[in-house]
């Protein structure tokens, strides 16, 4: 394996070159390029043509078969040796400089000899109606060794027993309604929740907070099947034997080294001081869930709590009929283990601004075969590295450094990417232009999808307009590009024929999270997805053993043209960010999104009214957002006049473009959460609101006896938001001396 000093050559250049040398170097290259930035339009078009023509469907399929033919959970040999070797060898042969970073972290596994299960325990001590001990084999592609039985990672071992209570999705609102409306106390009970609505980790947290002894999670057919359609292996919808794996970590990264990387010199917390869940939790399929839900006692659930099983859903507690004196019993035999996980990092060194990075990433590990998640994305990333390597062989070098990242242990809570960002946080914050993520490239074949920092939306639109639509029938009727089909199929406004495509705000569901929420690096996440009108919670076989090669080649992308389309899109967006003299970011789009987020926040429930009633002037928020918007507009007017022959002027403008996102990072952190982005980090309680610190401070404030203390906290959080909005506006202003600047701003 050929490794190099890539980490020092790429990360160390800025320190090695003095400012004067850097300016001379940049000027020489600009002069050579006749003021057009790095590379002529002819050269960039040549690279674009290579991306379009050499993104090979046969190689994409070969990559996917190599990646997903065996189960490859993080921390074990297939993922950490075989696939690390495959990816590093592929990138070496493509001409990338490769570095492997390892981290010793705490992972969690079920027992190989003592499977988890749930059962009804009768009054005489017998266990009956036992759940499946392992996944049912439905096609021969599953029939290989190494599959880890279904479990919830980091749930502690235990054998709790108690009356069963149905808690819908297990959200905090569900638990509250169960108690306040129906008078059912879940303390000392076993709870069962359907997967969806809120994350698995939050379900476990809420169940523990409300006193449950244990939690069973199941995939209800309402969220993972469609009436009248078959299930795998006859169709791609979820079979009843499927149990969905997942992690119960609320925070990202290694549990033992919060906020710092799990490297050799790291201080590690005792496991008793971590945020790991405190009650046993395990998943089951809906065939098993039916056995228990259909036997439950108690009142019928409200209509909105009904799932898709052909039973009468009841709340409990306990069972009826011959099982009325029986209890629900859980057996969980998970264990935590220290494991070494690996990130594979490959570099294409930039020619003009090697100390500016465009980073591409995808995780490598999977709960089982992981054909869709993440191997469809990994297959594309390996092929894109090969294609860009071919361009390098023709003499091309990107203006900025391109970094490819294969992350380890993402499924356990973004472990590999989080540790790497923590280790190199200061370098990455100073030098990274953007992070482009493809977790799963193909999880449906209906439309492309993107979640993006608002300043990169237009760049994604522009890239999508250059990529042919892989659906030939759609292209034949005028939807010739990815953008054309995306705009029609996933419009931002159903009632506006001229609307833009839907672009979501990034959450915390993949490896972009650490880049955005810890360092303020703008991000994009891309995929091809299913038709949202099907009403699915996620793609049906998500995190199950039925996510096989056969499912991909039979029901989704047998010709790998959708993989190819995402690869081309990823490549085009990379080329745009790595080659444009001025980074293609739109600060006005960002400001307009903040304006929309602020309006949605104030209009939520009675937030604005309550804040005003407690002496908080909400017009200050509106004014701060308006100021940011105006500064963004003025800034983009000045951008039109930037002298592209002046390397310092170009660098200064790009710094302002990139630093806008950074200005929303609170170096003090946000109370209650690890993330630091004061606008778009996830809060503890609201999944539909921005401004997490402020939103969390308002949660259930009317029920707190110490109103003065709580409203003081709201005022503090409000002040923090106003401060950061002002900082963002100042980033975009024309250069003014800091001393005395407030007098002229």
N, C-alpha and C positions, 0 to 999 in steps of 0.2 A: 504494500500500500504506500503510495507516495503522499506524504504530508509535507507541509511547508511552514514557514514562519508567517503564514498569511495573517494571523492575528496581529503580529507586530507590523507587517508591511502595510496592511490596510488600516489598522487602528492607529498605528504609530506615525504615519506620515506627517500629520499636522504638527506634531511636536518636534519632529526631526527637521522640518523646514522652517526657517525663520520667516517672518512676515515679508521682509524685503525679497527674499529668494522666491517665496510663493508668488508675489506680485509679478516679478520678472518672468517666472515660469508661465503663469497664466497669460501674460501679455504676449509672450512668444507664440503660444498656441493660438491666441485670438488673431494675431497678425497672420499666422499661417492659414487660418480659416477665413481670412478676409472679413472678419467681423461678424460672421454668421453663427457664433457660438462654436461648439465642437462639431466638426463634420459638416459637409455640405448637405443640402437637401437630397442631392443625388445619392450620396452615401447612405443616408438614413433610409431612403426609399429602397436601396439595395438590401438593407437589413430587414426592413418590413417585408420585402418579397421573400426573403429566406424564411422568416417566421411563417408566412402564409403558405408557402409551397413545401416546406420541409417538415412541418408538424405532421408526423406520419401516423396514420391510424393503426397500421400493423404493429409498429413499435409501441404505441399506447396500449394495445391489447397485450403484447408480450410483457410489458412492464406490469400491468395489472395482474396477470397470471403469476408472475414471479412474486409479487407482493402479497397476494391474497390466497394463495393455494394452501397455506397453513395458518392455524391460529397464531396470533403474535401479540399476546398481552405484554405490557411493559414490564421490564425487570427480568424477563426470562430469555433463554438463549435465542429463539427464533428472531425476536425483535432486536435484541441488544448485540447479537453477533452476526447472524445471517443477513438480516436486512441492513444493518449498519454497514456491513461489508459490501453488500450489493450497491447501495447508494453511493458510498465513498468511492468504490471502484468505477462506477458509472461516471461520476463527476470528474474523477481524475482523468479518465479516458476522453472526456469532453473538453479537457484543457483547463478546468477550474483548479485553483489552489484550494486544498481541502484541509480542514482542521476538525478534529473530533474533541468535543468537550464532554467530560463525564462529571456526574454529580451523584453523591451517595445520599439517598433519600428514603423516607419511610413510605412504603406501599402496603397494600392490604390484599389478602387472597382468602378464598374459602379453603376449607380442608379438602385435600385430594381423596381422602378415604372416609370422610364423615360428612356427607352432603347436608346442606341446609334444607329444612322442610317446615311445613306447618301441618297441623292435624287437629281433629276434634278429640278431646280427651274426656272419656265418659266418667261418671261418678265413681266407678269401680277401678279407675286407673288405666283402663285400656285406651290405646290410641287407635283411632279409626278415621276414615275419610282423609287419608294422608295425601299431601301434594306430591307431584312428580319429583323424583330425586335427581333426574338429569333430563337434558333436552331430548325430545323425541327426534329420531332421524327420519327426515321426510324425503331426502334425496341423497344419493351416494356421495355428492361433493362434500357433505358434512361428515361422512364416515371416516374421519382421520383422528389420530391421537392429538392430545394437547389442548382440547377444548376445556376451558375452565367453566365449571357449573355456574349457573346463574346466582348472583349475589349482589349485595349492595356494599361497595368498597368502604372500608373504615367503620362499618357498623360493628359494635363489640359483640363478642360471643355471649350467649346466654340462652336460657330456656324459660322465658316468661310464660305465664298462664293466667287467663282471665276471661271475662265476658267480652264478646266481640261487639264493636261499635263501628258503624259505617260513617266516615267523615268526609265524604265527597272527594274533593281534590286535596284536602288537608291544608288549605290555606288558613291564615290566621282568621280571616273572616268566616270561614266554614266552622272552625272550632268555636268561635264566639257565638255564631248563630245557633249552633247545636246546644250550647249551654243556655243562652238567653231566651231563645224562642221555644226550644223543646224541653228545656230543663234537664238535659242529659249531661252528667258529669263524667268525663272520660278518665278521671283519675283512677288508677289501678286497673284499667281496662287494656285490652288489645285492640288497636284501631286498624281499620282497613281503608285505604284510600286509592282512588284510581289515579293513574299517572297522567300528568298534563296539568294545565292551569297554572301551576307554580312549580319551581324546581324541586327535585328529589331532596336535596339538602335542606331546603326550607321546610318541606313536609316533616322531615325527621326532627328538625329543630322545634317546630310548633308542637308536634306530638309530645316531645319530651317536656316542653314548657307547660303544657296542659296536664301533665301527669300520667301519660300513657306508659304502660309497661313495655310495649313493643309496637312496631308498625309493620303492617303487610302492605305492599304496593302492588297493584296489578294493572295490566293494560286492558282497558275496557274496549269492546268492539266499536263503541260509539266514536271513539277518537282514532281508531286504527284500521277500520274496515269500512266498506261501502255496501249498502244494501243491494242485493242482487248480484254482487260480484263474488268471485271465488277467492280463496286464500291460497297462499303458497303451499305446495308447488304448482297449483293450477293457475294462479294469478300472483300479483306481487303484494297483495294485502296480507295482514298479519294472521297467522294461524293461532288457534286457541292454546296450543302448547308452548307458545313463545313467552319467555320471561325476559323482561328488559333489564339489562345490567346498567350500572351507573355508579358514580361517586357521590358520597354524602358530605364532601368538604364544602364548607361555606366560603372559605378563603382559598386563594390560588397558591400554588407552590408547595414546597416541602413543608409538612406540618411542624417539623422540629427546628426550622431556621427561618421563622417569619421575618420578612423585610430584608433579609440578607441571604447571599448565595450559599448553597450547601457544598462548599469547597472544603479542601483538607483542613484549612485553618478555622473553619466555622465553629462558633459556639452553638451547641444543640440543647434545646429545651428538654426537660423531662416530659415524657408523653402525657403525664397528668396535668401539665400546664398548657396543653394544646387545645384547639377548638374542635377536636374530634367528637363525633356523636356519642351520646351517653346511653342510648337504648338500642336493643337488638332490632334490626330492620332486615327484611328480605323481600325480593320480588317473586311473584308467581304469574302464570299465564291466566287468561280469562276462562279456560276450561276448568282449571282448579278453583278460581275465584267463584265461579257459578255454584260449586258444591257448598260453599260456606254462605254466600250471600242469599241463596235460595232457602236456607234453613233458619234465617235470622228471625228473631222476634221483634216486637216494638212497632211503633207507628210507621206508616209509609213515609218515604222521603218526599220533600217538596219536588215539584215537577222539574225544576232546573237541576236537581241532583240526580235525576234518573240517567242511567247509562243505557247501553245498547243490548244488554242481555235480556232474553225473553223470560224474565222473572219479575216478581214484585219486590222492588228494592225497599228494604226496611232499615231503620236506624239502629235497632237493637235497644238496649244491650242484651246480649246473649242469644241463645237459640230457642226454637219452638219445637213442639211435637215431642218425639221420643228423645230429642237431645236437649230438652229444656233444663236439665240439671248438669249438662256438659259444659266444658270450657274450651276456649281456643288455646292451643299450645303452639309455641314457636320453638324451633331448634336452630340456632345459629352458631356455627363453629368457625367463624372467620379468625384470622390472625394477622397481625402486623409484622412486616419484615423489612429490614434495611436492605436496599437493593441499589445497584449502580445502573444509572440510566445515561443515555448518550444523546447528544445533539450533534448532527453532522452539518458542518458549515462550509459552504463553497463560495469562492470569490472570483469575480471577473473584475480586475482592477481598472479603475477609471483612468482616462488619459489626461483630463484637464483638471478635474476636481476629485482626485482619488479619496480625499477626506470627506466626501459627501456620499451618503449611502442610500441606495434604493434597495430595500430588503424584501425578499419573497419568502413565504413560509407555509409549511404544511406539517402536521404531525404524522408520525409513523405508526404508533401503537394502536391496537384495537382490542376490544373486549373478546372478540372471537376472530372470524376471518376478515371482517372489516372491509369488504369489497367496496362498499359505498363510502363509509366513514372509517378511515381516511384514505384508503388505498386508491380510490378513483382520483383523488387530488394528488397523491404522491406520484402516481403514474404520469400525470400531466407535468408535474414539476421536474421529474427526471428527464422527460422528453424535451421540455423547454430549455433545460440546461444544455442538453445535447445540441439543440438547434442554435442557441446563442453561441455555443462553442464553435459551431460550424461558421458562424459569422465572424468570430474572432480569427479563425484560420484564414479568412480572406483578407485580413489586415485591419478589420474594424476593431476599435476599442470604444466602449461607451464613454461619454463625457464624465459621468460619475460612476463610482464603484457599485456593482450589482452583487448582492449577497443572497445566496440560496440557503435556506435553513430547513433541515429535517428534524423536527422536535421529538423528543422522547417523552413518554408518560403524560401526554396531554389528557387522556381520559381520566386520570386520577385527580385532576383539577389543575390543568395547564402547567404541570410541574416543570418540564424541560424548558419551555419558553420563559416562564417566570424566573427560574434560576439564572438563566442566561442574561435576561434583562436586568436582574438584580446585580449580577456580577459586573456588567458593563454599562450600568445605567448612566453614569456621567458621560461616558464616551458617546453612547447612543443618543442621549438627549442633546448633545452638542452638535452631532454630525448627521443624524438621520433625516432624510427628506420625507420618506413615507414608508409604511409597511403594507405590503399587499398579501393578503391571506386567501388561500383556497383550502378549506378544510376537506370538503367532499365536492369534487367537481361535478358529479352527476348523481342527483338523488331524485330525479324526475326528468321528463323530456317535454315539459310544457312551455317553459320560458326561462330565460336567464333571470338572475336575481342579484341584487347588490345591497349590501349595507355599507355605509361610507360616512366618514367625517364629511360634514357639509361642504368644506372647501375643495373636496376632490370629486364631487358629483359630476361637474361638467367634464372633467377629464375622463370619467368613466363613460359618460354619454358619447364623447368624441371618439373614444376607443371603440365602443360598441357599434358606431356607425361605419366603421371600417371592416367589420367582420361579417362574412357571408352567413346568412341564415342556414343552419344545417338541415332544417326541415324543407325539403324540396317542394312539397305541395304548397307551403306557405309562400315560399319565394316565387312560385309561379303565379301567384295572385297579387304580387306587389310588395310583400313583406320581405324585401331582399336582404336585409341585414339583421343582426341581432337586435339592434336598436329599434328597428321597425316593428318587429314582433313583440319585443318587450313593452314598447309604448302602448300597443293595442291590447296586449294580454294582461299586463299589470300596470294599468294607468294610475297616476297619482290622484286623478279626479275622474270618476266614471262619467260625470256629466259635462265634461269639457273635451270636445273632439281634438283640441290642440294641446292637450295636457302632456306633461313630461311623464316618463316612466316612474314607478314607485321606487324610491331608494330609502331603505330603513336606516335608522340610527344604529350604530354598533352597540351591542349589549356586552355580555361577558362570556359568551358561549364558545369562544375559540381563542386561538393563540394571539390574536390581535389585542386582546384585553390588556395585557401588561404594557404593551407599547403605548396604547391610548391612555389608560387610566393611571399609570404610574409615571410616565415620562412625557405625556403630551405629544406623542408622535401621531400624526394623522394616518388613518388606516382605511383600507377597503377590504371587504370580504365578498367573494363572488362564488356563484354556483349556477348550475342548471337545475330547476326545481319542478315539482309537481303542480297540478292545477289546484289553486287554493280553494276553489269552489267545491272541492270534494269534502272539505270540512275536516281534514286530517290534522291531528295534533302535530305530527311530524311524518316523515316518510315511514310507511307502516312497519318495516322490519328493523327499525332503528335499534341499535345496540343489542341485537339478538343473534343467535347462532344461524339464523336463516338469511343473513346478509351474505349471500354466497356468489361465486362467479356465475353459477347458473342463473341466478335471479337477474344479474346485470345483462348477460348475453341473451336471455330469453325474453325479458319483459321491458328492458330499458334501452340499452344502447349496443345492440349486437354489432353494428358497423363502426362504432367508436367515433362517430361524427360529432356527437355532442361533447365528448371529451376533447376532440380536436378544436371545436369552437371555443371552449373555455381556455384551452392552451393558447390559441391565437389571441384571444382577448387579454389574457394575462401578459402575453408577450408584448402586445401593442401598448398596453398601459405602462408596462415597465420601460419600453423604449421611449415613450413620451416623457416620463419622469426622469429618466437617466440622461436624455439627450437634449431636451429643450434648454436653451440658454436661460430663460426665465421659467422657473418651476410652474407648471400648469395648475395653480391653485387659485380659487376664487373666494376672496375674503368677504365679498358682498353676499354670496350665497350663505356663508357661515353666519354672518350677522343677521340675515333674514331668518335663518333657522332659529337662532337664539331668540329673536323677537317673537317668533311663533311659539317657542317653548315657554317663554315668559307669559304670554297671553294665556296659554293653556293652563299654566300653573295658577295664575290668579283667578281663572274661571272655574277651577276645580272646587266642587262643593261650595263652601262658603269661605274659602281661604281669604279672598280679598276683603270681604266684609269683616271677618274676624280680625284680620290684621289691622285694618283701619280702626276698628273699635278698641284696639289695644295700643293705639298711639303709633302705629307704623305707617309711614307715608308711602303708599304703593306707587305713587307717581314717580318716585325716585328710581324705581326699577325700570319703568317705562322710559324715563329720560336717559338712563344709563344705556339702555339698549338702543335708543334712537341715536345717541352720541356714537356708539360703536358702529352703527349702520352708516352714519354720515362719514366717519373717518375711513371706513372701508371704501366707500365710493370715491372719496378724494384720493385715497391711496391708489386705486386702480386707474384713475385719471393720470396720476404721475407716472405710473408704470409704462404708459404709452410713450413716454418721453425718455425712458432709460436708454442711455448710449450703450448698445451691445458691444461696442469696441472697447469699452472701459471695464476691465475685469473687476475693479473694486465696486463700481456702480452696480454691476450685475450681482456680485456677491452680496452687497448690502440689501438690494431689493429682495433677493431670494431669502436672506435671513429674516426679513420682515414677514414674508409669506409663510415661512416655516414656523416662526415663533408665535404666530397668532394662537395656534393650538396649545403651545407650551404655556401661554399666559394664563390658562385656566387650571393649571396644576398648583394646588396649595401645598407648599413645602411643609406646612405644619400637619398636613393630613386632615381627613374629615372624620369627625367623631363617630365612632361605632363601626367604621368600615376601613379596609386597608387601602382602597382606591383613593386617588387624590384629585381627580378631575371634578371640579366643583359644578360643572354643568351636566355632564353626561355619564358620570359614574353611576352604578346601580345603588340605590338606597336600600335600607333595611326593610322597608315596608311597602313602598309604592313601585310597581313595575311599569306604570304608565305615566310617570312624571319625571321631569328633569329637576335640577337643583337639589341633589340628594340630601345634603346637610340641612337645608331649610325645610324640605318636605318631611324628613324624619322628625324634626323638632316639632312639627305640627300634628304628628300622628296621635290620635286619641287624646289631644290636649285637654278637651273638655271633661275628661274623666279623671284628670290629675288633681289631687287635692291642693297641691302647691302651685297654684296658678301663676303667682308672681315669678317663681323660679323658672317655670316652663316658658313664660312669655319673654323673660330675659334671655333665655336660650334662643328663642326665635329671633329676637332682635340682634343677637350676636351673629347668628347664621345669615341673616339678611344683610348685615354689614359686610360680611365676608364676600357675599355674592356681588354686592355693589363695588367692593374693592377690586375684585378680579375683572369685572366688566370694564372698570376704569383702566386697569392695567392693559387689557386687550386693546382698548382704544388708543392708548399711548404707544403701544407697539407699532401701530400703523401710521402714526403721525410722521410728518416730515422731520428730519433730524434736527433736534433742538438741544442745546446744552441742558443737562439735568438740573444744574444749580439755577434756581430762579425760573425753572420751566413752568411751574404752576401759574405764574403771573401771565403767561402768554398762551396757555393751552385753551 
